[in-house]
Amino acid sequence: MLSDKMCSTISQDIQNYWDTHISELDAQLQGKERGHKIADIIDEKTTMYLSSKYDSAYERKKSPGGDPMPRSMGDIWIKDQGVYHPVNIKTGIKGSEGQPNMVSMHKLLNAILSTRSIPIIYSW
């Protein structure tokens, strides 16, 4: 599990990043289903930002030269205290009644059964 210090640092970094970049999404923030419209954009930009700032990796397919898995337990895996931890990027609009989706139970059970350990799911 990421340390409290790392969680706090990442949370502050991401908040600062989006405080200065959210205006780029003004057009997408209009109309119905705003959260759905911006979710993929937020996910991609946040993942790219984290990969540029932190020692990170991606879960990869087993094939030679394996591409990143499109449905990994974590969108990005961040190294903290010598271990890579899955970080799942979820998007929500503050003040709305929507709720970001969580990692699917199927994915969670597969991870538990294959590794015989319980992956930690956390939010900031």
N, C-alpha and C positions, 0 to 999 in steps of 0.2 A: 504494500500500500504506500502511496506517496506520503512523505512526511507532512506534518502540519505546516512546516515552514515552506516546503515546496508548493503545497496547495495554495497557501496564502500568496506566495510570489507569483505563481501562474495566474491566479485570480486577479490580482492587481494589474499584472501586465496585460491581460486580455481586456480588462475594463478600460485601461488607458488606451489600448489600441482601438477599441470600438468607439470610445468617446471621440476620438479624432477622425474616424473613418465612416461612421454611421451615415453621414450626409450623402455618401456615395450611393446609398440605397434608397434615397427619397422616392424615386419613381416606383420601386417595388413595394414601398410601404403604404401605398394607397389602395383603397378598395377592400373587397372581401378576401378572406383567407390569407391575410398578410403573412402570418407565420409560415404557412405552407409555401408561399411564393419565395420567401427569403431563406428558408431552411438550408437548401443545398448551397447557396452562395455563402452563407455564414459558416457552414461546415467547412467548405473548401478554403475560404480565406483564413479562418481560425487555425485550421490544420497547417496550412502553409506558414502562417506566422509562428506557430509553436515549433515547427520543424526548423525554422531559421534561428530561433532563440535558444533552443534546448537540445541536448543530446537525445535524439529520438530515433525510432525505427518503426517499421510496419510489419505486421504479420504477413507472411508470403506463402504463396502456393508451393506445394512440394516439388513441382516440376523444375527441371534445370533452369536456372536463371529466373525462378518464380516471380511472377508479378505480384504486387500487393493484393491481398485478398479483398474483394469488394464488400464482403459482409463479415469483417473481422470483429472480434469481441471489442476491440478498441479502434477508433478512427486513427489514432496515433499512439505509439507506446513511448513514454518519456522515462528516461533513466534517472533514478534517484537512489542514492545509497547503493550503487552497484547493480541495481536490478531495473529492468524495463517494466513499466506498469502501463496497463491499457487505460487510455483516456478516451471516453466516448463523448463527442461534441453533440450537444443538444441545444436547440434554439427555442426561445419563447419570447413573447412580447410582454414586457412589464405592464401590469395593470389589466391584461386581458384575462379571460377565463380559460383560455386554452392551456394545455399541459404538454410539455415535450414527451415524446415516446421514450420508453426505457428499453434497455437491451432485452431482446426477446427471451422468453423462458426456454425455448428450444436451444438457443445459442448458449445460454447459461448452463443448462443441463449437459449439453455436449462437452463443454469445458470442464465441468465437474467430473463427469464420467471418464474423460480421456486423461486428465491429469491427477485425478483423485485429490484435488484441492478445490477450495472455494475461492473464485476470483472476487475481489472486493469491488463493489460498485458504490461509487460515492458521487456526491455533487458538491458544488461550491455555492 
